[in-house]
């Protein structure tokens, strides 16, 4: 089946998708993407086959290796043969005929097209091939998780912690000012490029806040960074869930250990209340 262009603005995707009808640890952008798997995959078509613009749209990205996999999709490291740049291409596993996949994909695309900020990862392009959606992102191979794992016995330099935290807060503040909550802040979703610039990624759980009375699913965020209201099943929440997660990440940078590494939601609540008290005060 021929690859299908979806348009660069992404927001027109819905009209082209008419159909009859936790958390793992992402290293790069995309929902529910777990740690990298080994292996290289050569999945590009020969240049002789690139006879149309739609072929060029997909075939410009030469698949190099799989860098993440989860419930909803896979992320591949690819070479943009037109620019020579590395990109991360997220491919949704299910067909876009699947209503759930369609809903998740549209939400993430609309979110990223609207949220443009130096501290948020950049969505480059969207396309569809063999009825599966592909999202193309800037590629950054270093996350805060790598930073936590690779530093020496003294941990991350304090000045560097301040710079990283400040940039995380700038990105989150922009999201909140745009009426968006990220809902999955954790070290794996905080990318850091060679220049020390922080980019928040993985907007698969993110939501726009419409009205104060709106309800949302409580099964978001990774347990260690999940706020108390999420742990007790509260469906009326907002931006503070992100601030809680940023605080957990900040503490982890200081100590190099998760602040509250609960083994279950109940254990997570126990660890929090043991430190902060039953009221969190």
C-alpha positions as CSV (number, residue, x, y, z in Angstrom):
1,X,0.0,0.0,0.0
2,X,1.3,3.5,-0.9
3,X,2.2,5.8,1.9
4,X,-0.2,8.7,2.3
5,X,0.7,12.3,3.1
6,X,-1.3,13.7,6.0
7,X,-0.4,17.4,5.6
8,X,2.1,19.4,7.6
9,X,-0.4,21.2,9.7
10,X,-1.6,18.0,11.3
11,X,-4.9,19.5,12.2
12,X,-6.4,18.4,8.9
13,X,-5.7,14.8,9.8
14,X,-9.3,14.1,11.1
15,X,-10.9,14.7,7.7
16,X,-8.5,12.3,6.1
17,X,-9.1,9.5,8.6
18,X,-12.8,8.8,8.1
19,X,-13.2,5.2,9.1
20,X,-16.2,2.9,9.4
21,X,-16.1,2.8,12.7
22,X,1.2,2.3,32.3
23,X,3.1,2.9,32.4
24,X,6.3,2.0,30.8
25,X,9.3,4.3,30.4
26,X,9.7,6.1,27.1
27,X,13.1,7.3,26.1
28,X,11.9,9.5,23.3
29,X,8.7,11.2,22.3
30,X,5.5,9.0,22.1
31,X,3.0,7.5,24.4
32,X,3.8,4.4,26.5
33,X,7.2,3.8,25.0
34,X,9.5,1.6,27.1
35,X,13.3,1.3,27.3
36,X,15.2,0.8,24.0
37,X,15.5,-2.6,22.3
38,X,18.6,-3.6,20.4
39,X,18.7,-4.4,16.7
40,X,18.8,-2.4,13.5
41,X,16.2,-2.4,10.9
42,X,16.6,-1.3,7.3
43,X,13.1,-0.4,6.3
44,X,13.5,2.2,3.5
45,X,12.5,1.8,-0.1
46,X,15.0,2.0,-2.9
47,X,15.5,5.4,-4.5
48,X,14.2,3.9,-7.8
49,X,10.8,3.5,-6.2
50,X,10.6,7.1,-5.0
51,X,8.6,8.3,-8.0
52,X,6.0,10.5,-6.3
53,X,5.8,13.2,-3.6
54,X,4.0,10.7,-1.3
55,X,6.8,8.2,-1.7
56,X,9.3,11.0,-0.9
57,X,7.4,11.9,2.2
58,X,8.0,8.5,3.8
59,X,11.1,7.3,2.0
60,X,13.1,10.3,3.1
61,X,13.3,8.7,6.5
62,X,15.7,5.8,6.6
63,X,15.0,3.5,9.5
64,X,18.1,2.8,11.6
65,X,17.0,1.2,14.8
66,X,14.2,0.8,17.2
67,X,14.6,2.9,20.3
68,X,11.4,2.3,22.2
69,X,8.2,0.2,22.3
70,X,5.0,0.2,24.3
71,X,1.3,-0.5,24.3
72,X,0.4,2.0,21.6
73,X,3.4,2.2,19.4
74,X,7.1,2.0,18.5
75,X,9.7,4.7,18.1
76,X,12.5,4.4,15.6
77,X,15.7,6.3,15.1
78,X,15.7,7.4,11.5
79,X,17.9,9.4,9.1
80,X,16.3,12.2,7.2
81,X,17.9,11.6,3.8
82,X,17.0,15.1,2.6
83,X,18.6,17.0,5.5
84,X,21.1,14.5,7.0
85,X,19.5,15.0,10.4
86,X,18.5,12.3,12.8
87,X,14.8,12.1,13.7
88,X,12.6,10.0,15.9
89,X,9.6,8.5,14.1
90,X,6.8,7.2,16.3
91,X,4.6,4.6,14.6
92,X,1.3,3.7,16.2
93,X,0.8,-0.1,16.3
94,X,-2.9,-0.3,15.4
95,X,-4.6,0.9,12.3
96,X,-6.1,4.4,12.3
97,X,-9.5,2.6,11.8
98,X,-9.2,1.9,15.6
99,X,-11.2,4.6,17.3
100,X,-9.0,4.6,20.4
101,X,-5.8,5.0,18.3
102,X,-7.5,7.7,16.3
103,X,-8.5,9.6,19.4
104,X,-5.0,9.3,21.0
105,X,-3.2,10.3,17.8
106,X,-5.4,13.3,17.1
107,X,-5.1,14.5,20.6
108,X,-1.3,14.3,20.6
109,X,-1.0,15.9,17.1
110,X,-3.3,18.8,17.9
111,X,-1.5,19.3,21.2
112,X,2.0,19.4,19.7
113,X,0.9,21.6,16.8
114,X,-0.4,24.2,19.2
115,X,2.4,24.0,21.8
116,X,5.5,25.6,20.3
117,X,8.1,26.5,22.9
118,X,11.9,26.1,23.2
119,X,11.5,23.7,26.1
120,X,9.0,21.4,24.4
121,X,10.0,18.8,21.8
122,X,9.2,19.8,18.2
123,X,6.8,17.8,16.0
124,X,8.2,18.0,12.5
125,X,5.8,16.1,10.4
126,X,2.9,13.6,10.3
127,X,2.2,11.0,7.7
128,X,0.3,7.7,7.2
129,X,1.5,4.5,5.7
130,X,-0.4,1.2,5.4
131,X,-3.1,2.8,7.5
132,X,-0.7,3.4,10.4
133,X,0.1,6.9,11.7
134,X,3.6,8.1,11.9
135,X,4.8,11.2,13.9
136,X,8.2,12.6,13.1
137,X,10.1,14.4,16.0
138,X,13.4,16.0,16.4
139,X,15.8,13.4,17.7
140,X,17.6,13.8,21.1
141,X,19.4,10.7,22.4
142,X,19.9,11.9,25.9
143,X,17.3,12.1,28.7
144,X,17.4,13.2,32.3
145,X,17.3,9.4,33.1
146,X,20.7,9.0,31.3
147,X,22.0,12.0,33.3
148,X,21.0,10.4,36.6
149,X,22.6,7.1,35.6
150,X,25.8,8.5,34.1
151,X,27.0,11.0,36.6
152,X,29.8,10.2,39.1
153,X,29.5,9.5,42.8
154,X,28.8,13.2,43.5
155,X,25.8,13.2,41.3
156,X,24.6,16.1,39.0
157,X,26.3,19.4,39.6
158,X,24.0,21.7,41.6
159,X,24.2,24.6,39.1
160,X,23.2,22.1,36.4
161,X,20.3,20.9,38.5
162,X,19.1,24.5,38.8
163,X,19.4,25.1,35.0
164,X,17.6,21.9,34.2
165,X,14.8,22.5,36.7
166,X,14.4,26.1,35.5
167,X,13.9,24.9,31.9
168,X,11.5,22.2,33.0
169,X,9.4,24.8,34.8
170,X,9.5,27.1,31.7
171,X,8.1,24.4,29.5
172,X,5.5,23.3,32.1
173,X,4.5,26.9,32.7
174,X,3.9,27.4,29.0
175,X,1.8,24.3,28.9
176,X,-0.3,25.5,31.8
177,X,-0.6,29.0,30.3
178,X,-2.0,27.3,27.2
179,X,-4.5,25.4,29.3
180,X,-2.7,22.1,28.9
181,X,-1.6,19.6,31.6
182,X,1.2,17.2,30.6
183,X,0.3,14.4,33.1
184,X,3.5,12.3,32.7
185,X,6.5,14.3,33.9
186,X,9.4,12.0,34.7
187,X,13.1,11.7,34.0
188,X,12.5,9.6,30.8
189,X,10.3,12.4,29.3
190,X,12.8,15.2,29.9
191,X,15.3,15.3,27.0
192,X,18.5,17.2,27.2
193,X,20.4,18.1,24.0
194,X,24.2,18.6,23.5
195,X,23.7,22.4,24.2
196,X,22.1,21.6,27.6
197,X,18.6,22.6,26.4
198,X,15.8,20.8,28.0
199,X,12.9,19.5,25.9
200,X,9.8,17.9,27.5
201,X,8.4,15.1,25.4
202,X,5.7,12.4,25.3
203,X,2.4,14.2,25.2
204,X,0.4,11.0,24.8
205,X,-1.2,11.6,28.2
206,X,-1.5,15.4,27.9
207,X,-4.9,17.1,27.9
208,X,-6.3,20.5,27.3
209,X,-8.3,21.9,30.2
210,X,-11.7,23.1,29.0
211,X,-13.8,23.8,32.1
212,X,-13.1,23.8,35.8
213,X,-15.7,21.0,36.3
214,X,-14.3,18.6,33.7
215,X,-13.3,15.2,34.8
216,X,-10.3,13.3,33.7
217,X,-9.0,9.8,34.0
218,X,-6.9,9.2,37.2
219,X,-4.7,6.5,35.5
220,X,-2.0,8.9,34.3
221,X,1.6,9.6,35.2
222,X,4.1,7.0,36.4
223,X,3.5,5.9,40.0
224,X,6.6,7.4,41.5
225,X,5.7,10.8,40.2
226,X,1.9,10.5,40.6
227,X,0.3,13.1,42.9
228,X,-1.9,12.1,45.9
229,X,-5.1,13.1,44.2
230,X,-4.3,10.8,41.3
231,X,-3.4,8.0,43.7
232,X,-6.8,8.2,45.5
233,X,-8.7,8.3,42.2
234,X,-9.7,11.9,42.1
235,X,-10.9,12.8,38.6
236,X,-11.1,16.6,39.2
237,X,-7.6,17.7,39.0
238,X,-5.4,20.2,37.1
239,X,-1.9,21.7,36.7
240,X,-0.8,20.9,40.3
241,X,-0.3,17.3,39.3
242,X,2.5,18.4,37.0
243,X,4.1,20.6,39.7
244,X,4.1,17.6,42.1
245,X,5.9,15.5,39.5
246,X,8.5,18.3,38.9
247,X,9.1,18.4,42.6
248,X,9.7,14.6,42.6
249,X,12.1,14.9,39.7
250,X,14.0,17.8,41.4
251,X,14.4,15.7,44.6
252,X,15.7,12.8,42.5
253,X,18.3,15.0,40.8
254,X,19.5,16.0,44.3
255,X,19.7,12.6,45.8
256,X,20.0,10.4,42.6
257,X,17.3,8.2,44.1
258,X,13.5,8.3,43.5
259,X,11.8,10.3,46.2
260,X,9.0,7.8,46.8
261,X,9.6,4.5,45.0
262,X,6.3,2.8,45.8
263,X,5.7,-0.8,44.7
264,X,2.0,-0.2,44.3
265,X,-0.4,2.7,44.5
266,X,-1.1,1.9,48.2
267,X,2.6,1.7,49.0
268,X,3.1,5.0,47.2
269,X,0.4,6.7,49.4
270,X,2.0,5.1,52.5
271,X,5.5,6.5,51.6
272,X,4.1,10.0,50.9
273,X,2.1,10.2,54.1
274,X,5.0,8.7,56.1
275,X,7.1,11.7,55.1
276,X,4.5,14.5,54.7
277,X,1.7,13.4,57.1
278,X,-1.8,12.4,56.2
279,X,-2.8,15.9,55.0
280,X,0.4,16.5,53.1
281,X,1.2,19.4,55.3
